[in-house]
Amino acid sequence: MVCPTCKKEFDPNDSDSLPFCSERCRLVDLNRWFGEGHGLPSIPDPDADETPEML
Ligand SMILES: [Zn+2]
């Protein structure tokens, strides 16, 4: 089967972290999900908020 994290084919019999190929890939996936909630907040650029028109 294919590991959702590293997209590599592996033998499910060799892994005890299914559906991932390894514990490492399982944690990477976990962190990715956490990262989406608490990752970089999209702070609006203060410069972009200014109207360039000075007329
Ligand atoms: Zn993997």
mmCIF file of the protein (N, C-alpha, C, O) and its ligand, coordinates in Angstrom:
data_MODEL
# 
_entry.id   MODEL 
# 
loop_
_entity.id 
_entity.type 
_entity.pdbx_number_of_molecules 
1 polymer     1 
2 non-polymer 1 
# 
_entity_poly.entity_id                      1 
_entity_poly.type                           'polypeptide(L)' 
_entity_poly.nstd_linkage                   no 
_entity_poly.nstd_monomer                   no 
_entity_poly.pdbx_seq_one_letter_code       MVCPTCKKEFDPNDSDSLPFCSERCRLVDLNRWFGEGHGLPSIPDPDADETPEML 
_entity_poly.pdbx_seq_one_letter_code_can   MVCPTCKKEFDPNDSDSLPFCSERCRLVDLNRWFGEGHGLPSIPDPDADETPEML 
_entity_poly.pdbx_strand_id                 A 
# 
loop_
_entity_poly_seq.entity_id 
_entity_poly_seq.num 
_entity_poly_seq.mon_id 
_entity_poly_seq.hetero 
1 1  MET n 
1 2  VAL n 
1 3  CYS n 
1 4  PRO n 
1 5  THR n 
1 6  CYS n 
1 7  LYS n 
1 8  LYS n 
1 9  GLU n 
1 10 PHE n 
1 11 ASP n 
1 12 PRO n 
1 13 ASN n 
1 14 ASP n 
1 15 SER n 
1 16 ASP n 
1 17 SER n 
1 18 LEU n 
1 19 PRO n 
1 20 PHE n 
1 21 CYS n 
1 22 SER n 
1 23 GLU n 
1 24 ARG n 
1 25 CYS n 
1 26 ARG n 
1 27 LEU n 
1 28 VAL n 
1 29 ASP n 
1 30 LEU n 
1 31 ASN n 
1 32 ARG n 
1 33 TRP n 
1 34 PHE n 
1 35 GLY n 
1 36 GLU n 
1 37 GLY n 
1 38 HIS n 
1 39 GLY n 
1 40 LEU n 
1 41 PRO n 
1 42 SER n 
1 43 ILE n 
1 44 PRO n 
1 45 ASP n 
1 46 PRO n 
1 47 ASP n 
1 48 ALA n 
1 49 ASP n 
1 50 GLU n 
1 51 THR n 
1 52 PRO n 
1 53 GLU n 
1 54 MET n 
1 55 LEU n 
# 
loop_
_struct_asym.id 
_struct_asym.entity_id 
A 1 
B 2 
# 
loop_
_chem_comp.id 
_chem_comp.type 
_chem_comp.mon_nstd_flag 
ALA 'L-peptide linking' y 
ARG 'L-peptide linking' y 
ASN 'L-peptide linking' y 
ASP 'L-peptide linking' y 
CYS 'L-peptide linking' y 
GLU 'L-peptide linking' y 
GLY 'peptide linking'   y 
HIS 'L-peptide linking' y 
ILE 'L-peptide linking' y 
LEU 'L-peptide linking' y 
LYS 'L-peptide linking' y 
MET 'L-peptide linking' y 
PHE 'L-peptide linking' y 
PRO 'L-peptide linking' y 
SER 'L-peptide linking' y 
THR 'L-peptide linking' y 
TRP 'L-peptide linking' y 
VAL 'L-peptide linking' y 
ZN  non-polymer         . 
# 
_pdbx_entity_nonpoly.entity_id   2 
_pdbx_entity_nonpoly.name        ? 
_pdbx_entity_nonpoly.comp_id     ZN 
# 
_pdbx_nonpoly_scheme.asym_id         B 
_pdbx_nonpoly_scheme.entity_id       2 
_pdbx_nonpoly_scheme.mon_id          ZN 
_pdbx_nonpoly_scheme.ndb_seq_num     1 
_pdbx_nonpoly_scheme.pdb_seq_num     101 
_pdbx_nonpoly_scheme.auth_seq_num    101 
_pdbx_nonpoly_scheme.pdb_mon_id      ZN 
_pdbx_nonpoly_scheme.auth_mon_id     ZN 
_pdbx_nonpoly_scheme.pdb_strand_id   A 
_pdbx_nonpoly_scheme.pdb_ins_code    . 
# 
loop_
_atom_site.group_PDB 
_atom_site.id 
_atom_site.type_symbol 
_atom_site.label_atom_id 
_atom_site.label_alt_id 
_atom_site.label_comp_id 
_atom_site.label_asym_id 
_atom_site.label_entity_id 
_atom_site.label_seq_id 
_atom_site.pdbx_PDB_ins_code 
_atom_site.Cartn_x 
_atom_site.Cartn_y 
_atom_site.Cartn_z 
_atom_site.occupancy 
_atom_site.B_iso_or_equiv 
_atom_site.pdbx_formal_charge 
_atom_site.auth_seq_id 
_atom_site.auth_comp_id 
_atom_site.auth_asym_id 
_atom_site.auth_atom_id 
_atom_site.pdbx_PDB_model_num 
ATOM   1   N  N  . MET A 1 1  ? 0.832  -1.192 0.000  1.00 0.00 ? 1   MET A N  1 
ATOM   2   C  CA . MET A 1 1  ? 0.000  0.000  0.000  1.00 0.00 ? 1   MET A CA 1 
ATOM   3   C  C  . MET A 1 1  ? 0.874  1.252  0.000  1.00 0.00 ? 1   MET A C  1 
ATOM   4   O  O  . MET A 1 1  ? 2.093  1.157  0.142  1.00 0.00 ? 1   MET A O  1 
ATOM   5   N  N  . VAL A 1 2  ? 0.255  2.428  -0.159 1.00 0.00 ? 2   VAL A N  1 
ATOM   6   C  CA . VAL A 1 2  ? 1.023  3.662  -0.261 1.00 0.00 ? 2   VAL A CA 1 
ATOM   7   C  C  . VAL A 1 2  ? 0.849  4.494  1.008  1.00 0.00 ? 2   VAL A C  1 
ATOM   8   O  O  . VAL A 1 2  ? -0.264 4.705  1.489  1.00 0.00 ? 2   VAL A O  1 
ATOM   9   N  N  . CYS A 1 3  ? 1.956  4.949  1.522  1.00 0.00 ? 3   CYS A N  1 
ATOM   10  C  CA . CYS A 1 3  ? 1.929  5.774  2.726  1.00 0.00 ? 3   CYS A CA 1 
ATOM   11  C  C  . CYS A 1 3  ? 1.381  7.161  2.393  1.00 0.00 ? 3   CYS A C  1 
ATOM   12  O  O  . CYS A 1 3  ? 1.873  7.806  1.467  1.00 0.00 ? 3   CYS A O  1 
ATOM   13  N  N  . PRO A 1 4  ? 0.378  7.629  3.125  1.00 0.00 ? 4   PRO A N  1 
ATOM   14  C  CA . PRO A 1 4  ? -0.228 8.939  2.837  1.00 0.00 ? 4   PRO A CA 1 
ATOM   15  C  C  . PRO A 1 4  ? 0.744  10.097 3.079  1.00 0.00 ? 4   PRO A C  1 
ATOM   16  O  O  . PRO A 1 4  ? 0.557  11.188 2.540  1.00 0.00 ? 4   PRO A O  1 
ATOM   17  N  N  . THR A 1 5  ? 1.762  9.866  3.875  1.00 0.00 ? 5   THR A N  1 
ATOM   18  C  CA . THR A 1 5  ? 2.691  10.947 4.203  1.00 0.00 ? 5   THR A CA 1 
ATOM   19  C  C  . THR A 1 5  ? 3.803  11.061 3.178  1.00 0.00 ? 5   THR A C  1 
ATOM   20  O  O  . THR A 1 5  ? 4.001  12.125 2.593  1.00 0.00 ? 5   THR A O  1 
ATOM   21  N  N  . CYS A 1 6  ? 4.524  9.985  2.956  1.00 0.00 ? 6   CYS A N  1 
ATOM   22  C  CA . CYS A 1 6  ? 5.683  10.064 2.064  1.00 0.00 ? 6   CYS A CA 1 
ATOM   23  C  C  . CYS A 1 6  ? 5.381  9.508  0.680  1.00 0.00 ? 6   CYS A C  1 
ATOM   24  O  O  . CYS A 1 6  ? 6.246  9.522  -0.196 1.00 0.00 ? 6   CYS A O  1 
ATOM   25  N  N  . LYS A 1 7  ? 4.161  9.020  0.474  1.00 0.00 ? 7   LYS A N  1 
ATOM   26  C  CA . LYS A 1 7  ? 3.715  8.537  -0.835 1.00 0.00 ? 7   LYS A CA 1 
ATOM   27  C  C  . LYS A 1 7  ? 4.544  7.379  -1.357 1.00 0.00 ? 7   LYS A C  1 
ATOM   28  O  O  . LYS A 1 7  ? 4.571  7.115  -2.559 1.00 0.00 ? 7   LYS A O  1 
ATOM   29  N  N  . LYS A 1 8  ? 5.214  6.695  -0.458 1.00 0.00 ? 8   LYS A N  1 
ATOM   30  C  CA . LYS A 1 8  ? 6.014  5.562  -0.893 1.00 0.00 ? 8   LYS A CA 1 
ATOM   31  C  C  . LYS A 1 8  ? 5.252  4.273  -0.668 1.00 0.00 ? 8   LYS A C  1 
ATOM   32  O  O  . LYS A 1 8  ? 4.478  4.136  0.280  1.00 0.00 ? 8   LYS A O  1 
ATOM   33  N  N  . GLU A 1 9  ? 5.488  3.350  -1.551 1.00 0.00 ? 9   GLU A N  1 
ATOM   34  C  CA . GLU A 1 9  ? 4.856  2.047  -1.393 1.00 0.00 ? 9   GLU A CA 1 
ATOM   35  C  C  . GLU A 1 9  ? 5.570  1.262  -0.312 1.00 0.00 ? 9   GLU A C  1 
ATOM   36  O  O  . GLU A 1 9  ? 6.797  1.279  -0.214 1.00 0.00 ? 9   GLU A O  1 
ATOM   37  N  N  . PHE A 1 10 ? 4.782  0.574  0.494  1.00 0.00 ? 10  PHE A N  1 
ATOM   38  C  CA . PHE A 1 10 ? 5.399  -0.244 1.520  1.00 0.00 ? 10  PHE A CA 1 
ATOM   39  C  C  . PHE A 1 10 ? 4.530  -1.457 1.796  1.00 0.00 ? 10  PHE A C  1 
ATOM   40  O  O  . PHE A 1 10 ? 3.368  -1.525 1.397  1.00 0.00 ? 10  PHE A O  1 
ATOM   41  N  N  . ASP A 1 11 ? 5.122  -2.393 2.478  1.00 0.00 ? 11  ASP A N  1 
ATOM   42  C  CA . ASP A 1 11 ? 4.400  -3.613 2.809  1.00 0.00 ? 11  ASP A CA 1 
ATOM   43  C  C  . ASP A 1 11 ? 3.711  -3.429 4.160  1.00 0.00 ? 11  ASP A C  1 
ATOM   44  O  O  . ASP A 1 11 ? 4.372  -3.234 5.180  1.00 0.00 ? 11  ASP A O  1 
ATOM   45  N  N  . PRO A 1 12 ? 2.379  -3.493 4.161  1.00 0.00 ? 12  PRO A N  1 
ATOM   46  C  CA . PRO A 1 12 ? 1.636  -3.276 5.414  1.00 0.00 ? 12  PRO A CA 1 
ATOM   47  C  C  . PRO A 1 12 ? 2.091  -4.213 6.523  1.00 0.00 ? 12  PRO A C  1 
ATOM   48  O  O  . PRO A 1 12 ? 1.961  -3.903 7.707  1.00 0.00 ? 12  PRO A O  1 
ATOM   49  N  N  . ASN A 1 13 ? 2.619  -5.347 6.129  1.00 0.00 ? 13  ASN A N  1 
ATOM   50  C  CA . ASN A 1 13 ? 3.069  -6.310 7.135  1.00 0.00 ? 13  ASN A CA 1 
ATOM   51  C  C  . ASN A 1 13 ? 4.324  -5.826 7.860  1.00 0.00 ? 13  ASN A C  1 
ATOM   52  O  O  . ASN A 1 13 ? 4.658  -6.294 8.949  1.00 0.00 ? 13  ASN A O  1 
ATOM   53  N  N  . ASP A 1 14 ? 5.015  -4.861 7.213  1.00 0.00 ? 14  ASP A N  1 
ATOM   54  C  CA . ASP A 1 14 ? 6.249  -4.358 7.813  1.00 0.00 ? 14  ASP A CA 1 
ATOM   55  C  C  . ASP A 1 14 ? 6.004  -3.171 8.734  1.00 0.00 ? 14  ASP A C  1 
ATOM   56  O  O  . ASP A 1 14 ? 6.904  -2.714 9.438  1.00 0.00 ? 14  ASP A O  1 
ATOM   57  N  N  . SER A 1 15 ? 4.761  -2.680 8.713  1.00 0.00 ? 15  SER A N  1 
ATOM   58  C  CA . SER A 1 15 ? 4.492  -1.467 9.474  1.00 0.00 ? 15  SER A CA 1 
ATOM   59  C  C  . SER A 1 15 ? 3.565  -1.744 10.644 1.00 0.00 ? 15  SER A C  1 
ATOM   60  O  O  . SER A 1 15 ? 2.611  -2.512 10.526 1.00 0.00 ? 15  SER A O  1 
ATOM   61  N  N  . ASP A 1 16 ? 3.852  -1.115 11.770 1.00 0.00 ? 16  ASP A N  1 
ATOM   62  C  CA . ASP A 1 16 ? 2.925  -1.207 12.895 1.00 0.00 ? 16  ASP A CA 1 
ATOM   63  C  C  . ASP A 1 16 ? 2.299  0.155  13.148 1.00 0.00 ? 16  ASP A C  1 
ATOM   64  O  O  . ASP A 1 16 ? 1.766  0.419  14.226 1.00 0.00 ? 16  ASP A O  1 
ATOM   65  N  N  . SER A 1 17 ? 2.372  1.029  12.125 1.00 0.00 ? 17  SER A N  1 
ATOM   66  C  CA . SER A 1 17 ? 1.787  2.358  12.248 1.00 0.00 ? 17  SER A CA 1 
ATOM   67  C  C  . SER A 1 17 ? 0.820  2.623  11.101 1.00 0.00 ? 17  SER A C  1 
ATOM   68  O  O  . SER A 1 17 ? 0.735  3.741  10.594 1.00 0.00 ? 17  SER A O  1 
ATOM   69  N  N  . LEU A 1 18 ? 0.106  1.603  10.706 1.00 0.00 ? 18  LEU A N  1 
ATOM   70  C  CA . LEU A 1 18 ? -0.821 1.746  9.583  1.00 0.00 ? 18  LEU A CA 1 
ATOM   71  C  C  . LEU A 1 18 ? -1.824 2.873  9.841  1.00 0.00 ? 18  LEU A C  1 
ATOM   72  O  O  . LEU A 1 18 ? -2.220 3.089  10.986 1.00 0.00 ? 18  LEU A O  1 
ATOM   73  N  N  . PRO A 1 19 ? -2.241 3.594  8.797  1.00 0.00 ? 19  PRO A N  1 
ATOM   74  C  CA . PRO A 1 19 ? -1.939 3.319  7.383  1.00 0.00 ? 19  PRO A CA 1 
ATOM   75  C  C  . PRO A 1 19 ? -0.626 3.939  6.924  1.00 0.00 ? 19  PRO A C  1 
ATOM   76  O  O  . PRO A 1 19 ? -0.419 4.117  5.723  1.00 0.00 ? 19  PRO A O  1 
ATOM   77  N  N  . PHE A 1 20 ? 0.255  4.269  7.845  1.00 0.00 ? 20  PHE A N  1 
ATOM   78  C  CA . PHE A 1 20 ? 1.518  4.875  7.467  1.00 0.00 ? 20  PHE A CA 1 
ATOM   79  C  C  . PHE A 1 20 ? 2.616  3.829  7.450  1.00 0.00 ? 20  PHE A C  1 
ATOM   80  O  O  . PHE A 1 20 ? 2.494  2.762  8.051  1.00 0.00 ? 20  PHE A O  1 
ATOM   81  N  N  . CYS A 1 21 ? 3.697  4.161  6.744  1.00 0.00 ? 21  CYS A N  1 
ATOM   82  C  CA . CYS A 1 21 ? 4.771  3.184  6.585  1.00 0.00 ? 21  CYS A CA 1 
ATOM   83  C  C  . CYS A 1 21 ? 5.602  3.091  7.849  1.00 0.00 ? 21  CYS A C  1 
ATOM   84  O  O  . CYS A 1 21 ? 6.297  2.100  8.074  1.00 0.00 ? 21  CYS A O  1 
ATOM   85  N  N  . SER A 1 22 ? 5.529  4.126  8.675  1.00 0.00 ? 22  SER A N  1 
ATOM   86  C  CA . SER A 1 22 ? 6.360  4.133  9.875  1.00 0.00 ? 22  SER A CA 1 
ATOM   87  C  C  . SER A 1 22 ? 5.777  5.085  10.910 1.00 0.00 ? 22  SER A C  1 
ATOM   88  O  O  . SER A 1 22 ? 4.916  5.913  10.612 1.00 0.00 ? 22  SER A O  1 
ATOM   89  N  N  . GLU A 1 23 ? 6.267  4.943  12.121 1.00 0.00 ? 23  GLU A N  1 
ATOM   90  C  CA . GLU A 1 23 ? 5.824  5.834  13.192 1.00 0.00 ? 23  GLU A CA 1 
ATOM   91  C  C  . GLU A 1 23 ? 6.150  7.278  12.854 1.00 0.00 ? 23  GLU A C  1 
ATOM   92  O  O  . GLU A 1 23 ? 5.387  8.195  13.158 1.00 0.00 ? 23  GLU A O  1 
ATOM   93  N  N  . ARG A 1 24 ? 7.296  7.460  12.219 1.00 0.00 ? 24  ARG A N  1 
ATOM   94  C  CA . ARG A 1 24 ? 7.706  8.813  11.835 1.00 0.00 ? 24  ARG A CA 1 
ATOM   95  C  C  . ARG A 1 24 ? 6.670  9.465  10.915 1.00 0.00 ? 24  ARG A C  1 
ATOM   96  O  O  . ARG A 1 24 ? 6.288  10.618 11.115 1.00 0.00 ? 24  ARG A O  1 
ATOM   97  N  N  . CYS A 1 25 ? 6.228  8.723  9.919  1.00 0.00 ? 25  CYS A N  1 
ATOM   98  C  CA . CYS A 1 25 ? 5.262  9.276  8.979  1.00 0.00 ? 25  CYS A CA 1 
ATOM   99  C  C  . CYS A 1 25 ? 3.930  9.535  9.665  1.00 0.00 ? 25  CYS A C  1 
ATOM   100 O  O  . CYS A 1 25 ? 3.216  10.474 9.312  1.00 0.00 ? 25  CYS A O  1 
ATOM   101 N  N  . ARG A 1 26 ? 3.600  8.711  10.636 1.00 0.00 ? 26  ARG A N  1 
ATOM   102 C  CA . ARG A 1 26 ? 2.353  8.902  11.366 1.00 0.00 ? 26  ARG A CA 1 
ATOM   103 C  C  . ARG A 1 26 ? 2.405  10.235 12.113 1.00 0.00 ? 26  ARG A C  1 
ATOM   104 O  O  . ARG A 1 26 ? 1.431  10.989 12.114 1.00 0.00 ? 26  ARG A O  1 
ATOM   105 N  N  . LEU A 1 27 ? 3.535  10.521 12.744 1.00 0.00 ? 27  LEU A N  1 
ATOM   106 C  CA . LEU A 1 27 ? 3.685  11.762 13.501 1.00 0.00 ? 27  LEU A CA 1 
ATOM   107 C  C  . LEU A 1 27 ? 3.709  12.973 12.579 1.00 0.00 ? 27  LEU A C  1 
ATOM   108 O  O  . LEU A 1 27 ? 3.167  14.029 12.907 1.00 0.00 ? 27  LEU A O  1 
ATOM   109 N  N  . VAL A 1 28 ? 4.341  12.808 11.428 1.00 0.00 ? 28  VAL A N  1 
ATOM   110 C  CA . VAL A 1 28 ? 4.380  13.910 10.468 1.00 0.00 ? 28  VAL A CA 1 
ATOM   111 C  C  . VAL A 1 28 ? 2.971  14.293 10.069 1.00 0.00 ? 28  VAL A C  1 
ATOM   112 O  O  . VAL A 1 28 ? 2.632  15.474 9.993  1.00 0.00 ? 28  VAL A O  1 
ATOM   113 N  N  . ASP A 1 29 ? 2.150  13.283 9.815  1.00 0.00 ? 29  ASP A N  1 
ATOM   114 C  CA . ASP A 1 29 ? 0.771  13.546 9.417  1.00 0.00 ? 29  ASP A CA 1 
ATOM   115 C  C  . ASP A 1 29 ? 0.018  14.221 10.553 1.00 0.00 ? 29  ASP A C  1 
ATOM   116 O  O  . ASP A 1 29 ? -0.766 15.144 10.332 1.00 0.00 ? 29  ASP A O  1 
ATOM   117 N  N  . LEU A 1 30 ? 0.264  13.755 11.759 1.00 0.00 ? 30  LEU A N  1 
ATOM   118 C  CA . LEU A 1 30 ? -0.397 14.316 12.933 1.00 0.00 ? 30  LEU A CA 1 
ATOM   119 C  C  . LEU A 1 30 ? -0.035 15.790 13.082 1.00 0.00 ? 30  LEU A C  1 
ATOM   120 O  O  . LEU A 1 30 ? -0.906 16.632 13.303 1.00 0.00 ? 30  LEU A O  1 
ATOM   121 N  N  . ASN A 1 31 ? 1.231  16.089 12.963 1.00 0.00 ? 31  ASN A N  1 
ATOM   122 C  CA . ASN A 1 31 ? 1.693  17.475 13.098 1.00 0.00 ? 31  ASN A CA 1 
ATOM   123 C  C  . ASN A 1 31 ? 1.096  18.360 12.020 1.00 0.00 ? 31  ASN A C  1 
ATOM   124 O  O  . ASN A 1 31 ? 0.821  19.540 12.235 1.00 0.00 ? 31  ASN A O  1 
ATOM   125 N  N  . ARG A 1 32 ? 0.906  17.759 10.857 1.00 0.00 ? 32  ARG A N  1 
ATOM   126 C  CA . ARG A 1 32 ? 0.357  18.547 9.769  1.00 0.00 ? 32  ARG A CA 1 
ATOM   127 C  C  . ARG A 1 32 ? -1.063 18.995 10.109 1.00 0.00 ? 32  ARG A C  1 
ATOM   128 O  O  . ARG A 1 32 ? -1.454 20.132 9.842  1.00 0.00 ? 32  ARG A O  1 
ATOM   129 N  N  . TRP A 1 33 ? -1.819 18.085 10.698 1.00 0.00 ? 33  TRP A N  1 
ATOM   130 C  CA . TRP A 1 33 ? -3.199 18.430 11.057 1.00 0.00 ? 33  TRP A CA 1 
ATOM   131 C  C  . TRP A 1 33 ? -3.220 19.503 12.148 1.00 0.00 ? 33  TRP A C  1 
ATOM   132 O  O  . TRP A 1 33 ? -4.010 20.446 12.101 1.00 0.00 ? 33  TRP A O  1 
ATOM   133 N  N  . PHE A 1 34 ? -2.333 19.335 13.124 1.00 0.00 ? 34  PHE A N  1 
ATOM   134 C  CA . PHE A 1 34 ? -2.258 20.335 14.196 1.00 0.00 ? 34  PHE A CA 1 
ATOM   135 C  C  . PHE A 1 34 ? -1.822 21.671 13.608 1.00 0.00 ? 34  PHE A C  1 
ATOM   136 O  O  . PHE A 1 34 ? -2.317 22.731 13.991 1.00 0.00 ? 34  PHE A O  1 
ATOM   137 N  N  . GLY A 1 35 ? -0.892 21.594 12.677 1.00 0.00 ? 35  GLY A N  1 
ATOM   138 C  CA . GLY A 1 35 ? -0.348 22.807 12.085 1.00 0.00 ? 35  GLY A CA 1 
ATOM   139 C  C  . GLY A 1 35 ? -1.397 23.627 11.364 1.00 0.00 ? 35  GLY A C  1 
ATOM   140 O  O  . GLY A 1 35 ? -1.292 24.852 11.299 1.00 0.00 ? 35  GLY A O  1 
ATOM   141 N  N  . GLU A 1 36 ? -2.405 22.968 10.823 1.00 0.00 ? 36  GLU A N  1 
ATOM   142 C  CA . GLU A 1 36 ? -3.415 23.713 10.078 1.00 0.00 ? 36  GLU A CA 1 
ATOM   143 C  C  . GLU A 1 36 ? -4.244 24.588 11.002 1.00 0.00 ? 36  GLU A C  1 
ATOM   144 O  O  . GLU A 1 36 ? -4.745 25.634 10.590 1.00 0.00 ? 36  GLU A O  1 
ATOM   145 N  N  . GLY A 1 37 ? -4.390 24.163 12.251 1.00 0.00 ? 37  GLY A N  1 
ATOM   146 C  CA . GLY A 1 37 ? -5.183 24.936 13.185 1.00 0.00 ? 37  GLY A CA 1 
ATOM   147 C  C  . GLY A 1 37 ? -4.373 26.003 13.894 1.00 0.00 ? 37  GLY A C  1 
ATOM   148 O  O  . GLY A 1 37 ? -4.860 27.103 14.157 1.00 0.00 ? 37  GLY A O  1 
ATOM   149 N  N  . HIS A 1 38 ? -3.125 25.662 14.200 1.00 0.00 ? 38  HIS A N  1 
ATOM   150 C  CA . HIS A 1 38 ? -2.335 26.584 15.014 1.00 0.00 ? 38  HIS A CA 1 
ATOM   151 C  C  . HIS A 1 38 ? -1.104 27.084 14.272 1.00 0.00 ? 38  HIS A C  1 
ATOM   152 O  O  . HIS A 1 38 ? -0.196 27.651 14.879 1.00 0.00 ? 38  HIS A O  1 
ATOM   153 N  N  . GLY A 1 39 ? -1.072 26.882 13.010 1.00 0.00 ? 39  GLY A N  1 
ATOM   154 C  CA . GLY A 1 39 ? 0.099  27.292 12.240 1.00 0.00 ? 39  GLY A CA 1 
ATOM   155 C  C  . GLY A 1 39 ? 0.165  28.793 12.081 1.00 0.00 ? 39  GLY A C  1 
ATOM   156 O  O  . GLY A 1 39 ? -0.392 29.541 12.886 1.00 0.00 ? 39  GLY A O  1 
ATOM   157 N  N  . LEU A 1 40 ? 0.840  29.224 11.052 1.00 0.00 ? 40  LEU A N  1 
ATOM   158 C  CA . LEU A 1 40 ? 1.000  30.645 10.817 1.00 0.00 ? 40  LEU A CA 1 
ATOM   159 C  C  . LEU A 1 40 ? -0.355 31.303 10.609 1.00 0.00 ? 40  LEU A C  1 
ATOM   160 O  O  . LEU A 1 40 ? -1.074 30.968 9.669  1.00 0.00 ? 40  LEU A O  1 
ATOM   161 N  N  . PRO A 1 41 ? -0.696 32.220 11.469 1.00 0.00 ? 41  PRO A N  1 
ATOM   162 C  CA . PRO A 1 41 ? -1.944 32.952 11.264 1.00 0.00 ? 41  PRO A CA 1 
ATOM   163 C  C  . PRO A 1 41 ? -1.792 33.900 10.083 1.00 0.00 ? 41  PRO A C  1 
ATOM   164 O  O  . PRO A 1 41 ? -0.730 34.487 9.873  1.00 0.00 ? 41  PRO A O  1 
ATOM   165 N  N  . SER A 1 42 ? -2.843 34.038 9.336  1.00 0.00 ? 42  SER A N  1 
ATOM   166 C  CA . SER A 1 42 ? -2.736 34.904 8.167  1.00 0.00 ? 42  SER A CA 1 
ATOM   167 C  C  . SER A 1 42 ? -2.951 36.346 8.600  1.00 0.00 ? 42  SER A C  1 
ATOM   168 O  O  . SER A 1 42 ? -4.067 36.867 8.578  1.00 0.00 ? 42  SER A O  1 
ATOM   169 N  N  . ILE A 1 43 ? -1.852 36.972 8.991  1.00 0.00 ? 43  ILE A N  1 
ATOM   170 C  CA . ILE A 1 43 ? -1.927 38.365 9.416  1.00 0.00 ? 43  ILE A CA 1 
ATOM   171 C  C  . ILE A 1 43 ? -1.984 39.246 8.171  1.00 0.00 ? 43  ILE A C  1 
ATOM   172 O  O  . ILE A 1 43 ? -1.112 39.172 7.305  1.00 0.00 ? 43  ILE A O  1 
ATOM   173 N  N  . PRO A 1 44 ? -2.998 40.061 8.094  1.00 0.00 ? 44  PRO A N  1 
ATOM   174 C  CA . PRO A 1 44 ? -3.099 40.950 6.930  1.00 0.00 ? 44  PRO A CA 1 
ATOM   175 C  C  . PRO A 1 44 ? -1.949 41.945 6.919  1.00 0.00 ? 44  PRO A C  1 
ATOM   176 O  O  . PRO A 1 44 ? -1.600 42.529 7.945  1.00 0.00 ? 44  PRO A O  1 
ATOM   177 N  N  . ASP A 1 45 ? -1.380 42.123 5.759  1.00 0.00 ? 45  ASP A N  1 
ATOM   178 C  CA . ASP A 1 45 ? -0.254 43.037 5.620  1.00 0.00 ? 45  ASP A CA 1 
ATOM   179 C  C  . ASP A 1 45 ? -0.741 44.476 5.810  1.00 0.00 ? 45  ASP A C  1 
ATOM   180 O  O  . ASP A 1 45 ? -1.613 44.934 5.072  1.00 0.00 ? 45  ASP A O  1 
ATOM   181 N  N  . PRO A 1 46 ? -0.191 45.183 6.783  1.00 0.00 ? 46  PRO A N  1 
ATOM   182 C  CA . PRO A 1 46 ? -0.650 46.560 7.042  1.00 0.00 ? 46  PRO A CA 1 
ATOM   183 C  C  . PRO A 1 46 ? -0.448 47.466 5.841  1.00 0.00 ? 46  PRO A C  1 
ATOM   184 O  O  . PRO A 1 46 ? -1.220 48.397 5.613  1.00 0.00 ? 46  PRO A O  1 
ATOM   185 N  N  . ASP A 1 47 ? 0.593  47.186 5.080  1.00 0.00 ? 47  ASP A N  1 
ATOM   186 C  CA . ASP A 1 47 ? 0.846  48.012 3.902  1.00 0.00 ? 47  ASP A CA 1 
ATOM   187 C  C  . ASP A 1 47 ? -0.225 47.807 2.841  1.00 0.00 ? 47  ASP A C  1 
ATOM   188 O  O  . ASP A 1 47 ? -0.628 48.741 2.147  1.00 0.00 ? 47  ASP A O  1 
ATOM   189 N  N  . ALA A 1 48 ? -0.676 46.559 2.733  1.00 0.00 ? 48  ALA A N  1 
ATOM   190 C  CA . ALA A 1 48 ? -1.663 46.246 1.707  1.00 0.00 ? 48  ALA A CA 1 
ATOM   191 C  C  . ALA A 1 48 ? -3.019 46.858 2.050  1.00 0.00 ? 48  ALA A C  1 
ATOM   192 O  O  . ALA A 1 48 ? -3.879 47.030 1.186  1.00 0.00 ? 48  ALA A O  1 
ATOM   193 N  N  . ASP A 1 49 ? -3.188 47.184 3.336  1.00 0.00 ? 49  ASP A N  1 
ATOM   194 C  CA . ASP A 1 49 ? -4.459 47.734 3.777  1.00 0.00 ? 49  ASP A CA 1 
ATOM   195 C  C  . ASP A 1 49 ? -4.590 49.210 3.395  1.00 0.00 ? 49  ASP A C  1 
ATOM   196 O  O  . ASP A 1 49 ? -5.694 49.743 3.291  1.00 0.00 ? 49  ASP A O  1 
ATOM   197 N  N  . GLU A 1 50 ? -3.456 49.849 3.191  1.00 0.00 ? 50  GLU A N  1 
ATOM   198 C  CA . GLU A 1 50 ? -3.491 51.270 2.852  1.00 0.00 ? 50  GLU A CA 1 
ATOM   199 C  C  . GLU A 1 50 ? -3.929 51.470 1.416  1.00 0.00 ? 50  GLU A C  1 
ATOM   200 O  O  . GLU A 1 50 ? -3.584 50.691 0.528  1.00 0.00 ? 50  GLU A O  1 
ATOM   201 N  N  . THR A 1 51 ? -4.673 52.497 1.210  1.00 0.00 ? 51  THR A N  1 
ATOM   202 C  CA . THR A 1 51 ? -5.071 52.829 -0.145 1.00 0.00 ? 51  THR A CA 1 
ATOM   203 C  C  . THR A 1 51 ? -3.976 53.692 -0.768 1.00 0.00 ? 51  THR A C  1 
ATOM   204 O  O  . THR A 1 51 ? -3.653 54.767 -0.262 1.00 0.00 ? 51  THR A O  1 
ATOM   205 N  N  . PRO A 1 52 ? -3.418 53.211 -1.858 1.00 0.00 ? 52  PRO A N  1 
ATOM   206 C  CA . PRO A 1 52 ? -2.319 53.958 -2.479 1.00 0.00 ? 52  PRO A CA 1 
ATOM   207 C  C  . PRO A 1 52 ? -2.747 55.280 -3.074 1.00 0.00 ? 52  PRO A C  1 
ATOM   208 O  O  . PRO A 1 52 ? -1.917 56.140 -3.369 1.00 0.00 ? 52  PRO A O  1 
ATOM   209 N  N  . GLU A 1 53 ? -4.016 55.433 -3.245 1.00 0.00 ? 53  GLU A N  1 
ATOM   210 C  CA . GLU A 1 53 ? -4.479 56.690 -3.874 1.00 0.00 ? 53  GLU A CA 1 
ATOM   211 C  C  . GLU A 1 53 ? -4.379 57.844 -2.890 1.00 0.00 ? 53  GLU A C  1 
ATOM   212 O  O  . GLU A 1 53 ? -5.023 57.811 -1.841 1.00 0.00 ? 53  GLU A O  1 
ATOM   213 N  N  . MET A 1 54 ? -3.615 58.828 -3.192 1.00 0.00 ? 54  MET A N  1 
ATOM   214 C  CA . MET A 1 54 ? -3.440 59.973 -2.298 1.00 0.00 ? 54  MET A CA 1 
ATOM   215 C  C  . MET A 1 54 ? -4.076 61.224 -2.895 1.00 0.00 ? 54  MET A C  1 
ATOM   216 O  O  . MET A 1 54 ? -3.815 62.334 -2.432 1.00 0.00 ? 54  MET A O  1 
ATOM   217 N  N  . LEU A 1 55 ? -4.883 61.057 -3.889 1.00 0.00 ? 55  LEU A N  1 
ATOM   218 C  CA . LEU A 1 55 ? -5.456 62.234 -4.557 1.00 0.00 ? 55  LEU A CA 1 
ATOM   219 C  C  . LEU A 1 55 ? -6.574 62.889 -3.757 1.00 0.00 ? 55  LEU A C  1 
ATOM   220 O  O  . LEU A 1 55 ? -7.145 63.887 -4.197 1.00 0.00 ? 55  LEU A O  1 
HETATM 221 ZN ZN . ZN  B 2 .  ? 5.805  7.021  4.932  1.00 0.00 2 101 ZN  A ZN 1 
# 
